[in-house]
Amino acid sequence: MFSILGTIVVGFIVGLLARALKPGNDKLGLIMTTVLGIAGSLLARYVGVAMGWYGPNAPVGWIASIIGAIVLLVIYGLVKKKA
């Protein structure tokens, strides 16, 4: 139970930091900001394990999670512009 709540809180913080660091107006609500942070962490974990930076059960760092979320924000902005 606390693991899920911790994931949501950390995802929200990572999403907020990613939105603050990336220039531009990203109109996302609280839920989408949280989803962005969680997805950024998952992306950073996937890339880190694939590149050999992290072990299978190693936690992903804050910086990697924020960078993953910024990458997702850039992709979201590109897709949104084309639509």
Secondary structure, DSSP 4 states (H G I P E B T S, - for coil): -HHHHHHHHHHHHHHHHHHHHS-S-----HHHHHHHHHHHHHHHHHHHHHHTSS-TTPPPPHHHHHHHHHHHHHHHHHHHHH-
